[in-house]
Amino acid sequence: MNNEGKEKKDDFYQSKFDYYSKIIGRLMIVSTIAYLAFFVTDCQIFGRFANETFIPRIIIIIPLTIFLILYKKIKNYKIIVPATYLMIHIIIWCTDWATYILPDRSFASEGMIVMNLIFLCAGYSAPFYYSTIAHALMLVDIIVADMFIHYDSLTMMILFNLPCIIAICIMNKFMENGYMDHYLTRKQLEKLVVHDQLTNVYNRNKLKELSYGETEEFNFPKDMEVCILIIDIDFFKKVNDVYGHEAGDVVLKNTAKILKNTVRASDYIIRWGGEEFVIIMQGCSIEAGMSVAEKIRKNIENSENGICKVTASIGISSYEGGNYHDAIGCADKALYKAKSDGRNRVVKYNRGD
């Protein structure tokens, strides 16, 4: 699997985890409370306060506390999902510990039904292969526990739980496929919100993701050089008037394609409005930005769009902190100068202008 495919897969599973994450914390708390409540049953079996099983029951609070600390501080599914399944297995191990002490072990199979339900709920937020492996290990727990507990029939315990495990794993797969539809729909909506449908580059809404809401300052590292380019297709109104608006759309899409092929994948191309595009280039000095801008200008001038020859004027400025509108305004002033000087040229904004 290539890096892009791996990143998409990780994004899907992280999104699934984020969507169901609240279930995980509550599930572990409820499961622990239910486990502790079985101490009442222990007391009934002994006919008195069950001193023998008090520690095996109460000790579960320690791993629960550790889990909840991790759960609160860490949001990565690759850490919390395995920690969740480890917590479930710890509950099983503590249950086996208490069962080993109890004089009556006839309720062991009923306890396993509860554990299967916990695995089912945990599967909502987990990748299918995580849940399958973790749940299958329950059979190992049963086999190991039989060495100490000596179930009436190990075979029956396995045959009792195996169909539950298989059914729940299948259910987890169905749930994962169901969430995939939700995930793809959400991604499409997110794309529509920040993308221009005609050119498939970003629209102005993307700037909200790149800046702080109150100050409208870019959220890039403070010491990072940032260049801003404004590209305007020369005499674009004439293209629409002579060839029609559909032809103008073709020119716009071809221009956007040139911009994508010329700048880096890390640069942000934004359709600013009409025939104007803004490019935000992180980690780029003004000199490097000028070089890229000139390459864009030449590529547009030499391109074949199937309609007519077009050129573009480009204004460029550096971003030096503060409201990003100020830097875009400076680039716009440079663009105005490029147009007034004859168009089809690149002009850098100078603070003295």
LINSUL-V845978 format. One line per field, one symbol per residue. ss: DSSP state (H for helix, E for strand, C for the rest). phi: phi as a letter, one per 30 degrees, with the letter a starting at -180 (. if undefined). psi: psi as a letter, one per 20 degrees, with the letter a starting at -180 (. if undefined). A space follows every 10 residues. Layout:
ss: ???
phi: ???
psi: ???
//
This chain:
ss: CCHHHHHHHH HHHHHHHHHH HHHHHHHHHH HHHHHHHHHH HHHHHHCCCC HHHHHHHHCH HHHHHHHHHH HHHCCCHHHH HHHHHHHHHH HHHHHHHHHH HCCCCCCHHH HHHHHHHHHH HHCCCCCHHH HHHHHHHHHH HHHHHHHHHC CCCHHHHHHH HHHHHHHHHH HHHHHHHHHH HHHHHHHHHH HHHHECCCCC CECCCHHHHC ECCCCCEECC CCCCCEEEEE EEECCHHHHH HHHCHHHHHH HHHHHHHHHH HHCCCCCEEE EEECCEEEEE EECCCHHHHH HHHHHHHHHH HCCCCCCCCC CEEEEEEEEC CCEHHHHHHH HHHHHHHHHH CCCCCEEECC CCC
phi: .ddddddddd dddddddedc ddddeddddd dddddddddd deddddiadd edcddedddd dddddddddd ddcccdddcd dddddddddd dddddddddd dddccdcddd dddddddddd dddecceedd dddddddddd eddddddcdh eeadeddddd dedddddddd ddddddddde dddddddddd dddccdddci cdcddddddc bdedchcecd eecddbcbcc cbddhddddd ddcjdddddd dddddddddd dcdddddccb ddlhccbcbc cdibdddddd ddddddeddd dcdccicadb bbcbcbbccb jidddddddd dddddedddd dkihacbcdc edd
psi: prhghghggh hghgggghhj hhhgghghgg ggggghhihg hghhghkapn hhjgghghii hghgggghgg hhhpjphigh ghhghggghg ggghghghhh hqhojijghh hhgghhhghg hhigiqqghg hggghhihhg gggghhhghm qhohghgghh hghgggghgg ghgghghghg ggghgghggh ghhjqphgik rqahhhhhhj rpggikpqkr qhjpppqpqp ppppkhhhgg hgirhhhhhg gghhghgggg ihrqhiqopp ohpcjpqppo oqkprhghhg ggghgggghg hjqojifrpq rqqpqqrqpk raphhghhhg hhghgghhgh jirlrppppp hi.
//
